Amino acid sequence: MNSEVKTLRTVKRLVRGQETADGDGVRLTRVIGTHQLLQLDPFLLLDDFRSDNPDDYIGGFPPHPHRGFETVTYLLAGQVEHRDNAGHAGVLKAGGVQWMTAGRGVVHSEMPMQENGLLAGFQLWVNLPAAQKMIKPHYQEFDQASIPQEVRDDDVVVRVIAGETSLGTRGPVVDLATPVTYLDITLPAGRSFSESLPDGYNTFVYLIEGEVTIDDGTLTAQSLAELGEGEAVEITAASSSRLLLVAGEPLNEPIARRGPFVMNNEAELTQAFEDYQAGRF
């Protein structure tokens, strides 16, 4: 028996995103955080926002609080300005990522820096372990040039945001309280991508565009495949495709969430609201 043969992950569930609005009327597709897929430990939410109609995004996300988790904003097109109540500010541009650890509490805004044109990207929420929920807020921010790009055979391109590939390319986002692998993969039609994944990590594939197959499951644009257990994944493109491959170590802890706060029990949620209303963030 070949000891190098790895068990491939198969599709456990297919989920279509749901159209909704958030912030000041921003139109988006919510993929994790719906009745179809409330959460996939440690992932709490995945939003896909993309539009060239300013009416869909111009209102942005005015000041709002977070506590107990991390927000990961990955921008494909456009520009978004970020500001928080501790004086941190910056502009996220196309191809860049902001990994914000809200920890014990932050109040921030995310506003488009454009009045027209395409705005596109994703926001992923990653839960924090109980022991880390009240740490000091901090950021990891990287522009497009800082995210390494791995070019494989058959013109398969992998942008590595977090984690390390089997070929040794490591993303710039490091030292995470909740270990996560986050890859942006471009596949030409008819080509395949294979990658080892940490055993036990919960894993999903989100198809940005195109059509791919994983085992006997077919994934179409703006849909998510939750993968079952295994040591590796193999994805084949039926047409020119782009996708996110995200895997994270499950926390296996109680989750109490309400609006912008994610804690471990109701008492902690009540305290979060009291602290926010009292200006203790």
N, C-alpha and C positions, 0 to 999 in steps of 0.2 A: 504494500500500500504506500502511495506517495504521501509523505508527511507534509508536503508543501501545499497539497490541495486544501482549500479553505471552504468552509460552508458559506454559501451565498445567501444573503438576505433576500427574502421575497416580500411582495406587497401584502401587508396586513390589512390596510384600509385605504380607500381612495376618497378624497374630500375635495369638493368644489368650494371655492371661496364665495362669500356672500357680500353683495353690494351694501354699503352702509355709509354713514357720514360720521365724522368725529371732529373735535376741535371746533373751530368756527365755520362749520359747514364743509369741511374737506371731504370730498368724495373718495372712497377707497374700497378695496376688496379685503374683507377680513377672512382669514383662512384658519388660524388658530384663535380660539376665543369665542367660538360659536357653539350652538347646540349640537352641531355635528362633531366637533372636536373642541371641547372646552379647554383642554390643556394636554400637553405631552411632556410630562416631567423630564427636565426642568423648564420646558418652554411653556409660557403662559399666553402668548399672543403673537400672531404674525399678521401684519398688514402690508398689502401691496397697494401703493398709490402711484398712479400714472395717468397723466392727462395733458393735452396741449390746449385745454380750455381753461383760461384763468379763473373763470367762475367756479371751477371745481376745486381750486386750491388756494386762491389768493387770501382767504381769511386766515389760513394757517392755524397754528396751535398757540393761542395767547397763553399767558402765564398760568401754570397748573402744577400741582404737587405730585411727588412720587415718594414712596418709602418701601424698602424691603426687597428690591429687585434691581435688575439692570436693563437699560434700554439700549438696543443696538440699532443704529440708523445707518443704512448702507444706501448711498445715492448713486443712481445710474445716469440721471440727467438733471440739469438745473442746479440751483444753489439754494441753501437754507441757512438762515442765520440763527444761531443759538445764543441765548442769554440766560443766566440764572441769578438767584438772589444773593449769591456769594461773590458776584462780580466777574464770574467766568463768562467769556463771550468768544465767539468765533463764527466762521462761515464754512459750512460743509459744502464742498463742490463735487461735481460728477466724478465718480470713481473712488470717492473717499468714504471712510467709515468713522463713526463716533460710537465708542463703547462707553456709555455712562453708567457708573455704579451709583445709584441713588442712595443706597445705604440708609442711614438714619433719617434722611429727608432732604429734598431739594425742591425748590420752586423754579421752574424754567419755562421758557417759551421757544417755539420752533416756527420761524416765519420765513416764507419764500422770499428770496432776494431777486425776484423777477416779476414783471407785470404781464409777460406773455411767453409763449414757447412751451416746450415739453418739460414737465417736472415728473420724475419717476424714481422710485426707490422702494425700500422696505424698512419696516420697523419690527424688530423681534424683541420680545420681553423674555429675559432669562431670570429664573428665580434664584434667590440667594439662600444658602443654608442658614438655619436658625442662628448659628453662632456668628454669622456675618451680617445679619440684617441691619444692625445698628452701627455699622462702621462709618467712618467719615466718607462723604461723597467724593468721588474722584473720576477722572476721565482718561481714556486712551483715544487719541484722535490721530488719524493718518490720512494723508492725501493719496491720490491715485498712484503717484510715483513711488510711494512707500510700501505699497502692497505688492509682494513678489508674484511674478507670473511664471508659471511652469508650462512649457510647450512640450507636449508628448508626441509620440508617433501619430501619423495620420492627421496632423494639425489640430489635435485636441489641446485646448488651452484651459489651464486651471489657475484661477486667482485665489491665493491662499490668504484669508483674512485672519483666521485663528486656527490653531492646531498645526500638525505637521503631516505631510503626505508620506506615502511609502517610498518616495524618491528623495525624501529629506528636505523638501521645501517647507519652511516654517513661516507662519503668519506673524505680523508685527504685534498683534494683540496677545499679551502673555500674562502670566501670574493671575489667572482667573480663579475666583473663589469657587465657581462652578465650572469644571473643565468642559470646554466646548470646541468642536471642530466646525469651521464655517468655510465652505468652498463655493466659488462661483465658477461654473464649468461651461465652456462653449464646445459643442460637438457638431462637426460637419455631418451631413446626411450619410447614413450607412456606417458611421464610425461608432466604436464602443469605448467606454471608460470603465476601468476597474480600479478599485481602491480598498485597502484594508481599513477596517474601522475597529475601535476599541470594543472588546467584548462587553456586553451589558449596557452599552450606551443606547439610549433611545434615539432613533434616527428618522429623518424625513427628507424627501426630495420634493422641492417645489419647482415646477416648470414655468419659467418666465415666458418662453416662446418655443414653438415647434411641437414635436411629438416624439416621445421616447417609449421604450419598453423596458421593464424590469421584471425578469422572470417571465411570467405569462400575463403581467399586468401592463396595460397601455395608459400612459399619462399624457393628457393634452394641456394646452396652455392655461395658466392660472388655476391649476389644480395641484393638490398635494398627495403624495403617497407616503403613508406611515409604513415603515419597514419593520419586518419581524426580526427575530434574533438571528445572529450569524456573525461571521468573522470578516466578511467582505461584501461589497456590492458591485454589480455589473450593470451598466446602463448603456443601451444601444439606441442611437438616434434614427428614427424613421424619416425625419426631415431635419434640416438645419435647426439646431436647438440650443437653448441656453437655460441653465437651471442652477438652483442652489441645492447643495448637499450639506445638511446640518445634522450634527450628532452631539449629544450631551450626556453627561453622567447623571442619572436620576438621583434625586435627593431622598426620595422615599420618606418625606416628612409631611405632617398635616399642612394643608393649605387653607388659609382664610383670606379671601380677597373681596374687596369692595371698591369699585371705581379705581382710583390711582394708587391704592395701597394693597400690598400683599404681605400678610404676616402668617403666623402659625395658629392663632386662635382669635376668638372674638374680642377678648379683653385687649389684646395687642392692637386690633383694628380700632377699637374705641379710643385707645390711647393715641393712636396715630391721628385721628380726627381732632382730638382735643389739642394735641401739640400743634397741629397745623393752624387751627382756629386761634390759638393763643400766640401765634407767631414764633414758635420755638424751632422752626425748620431753619 
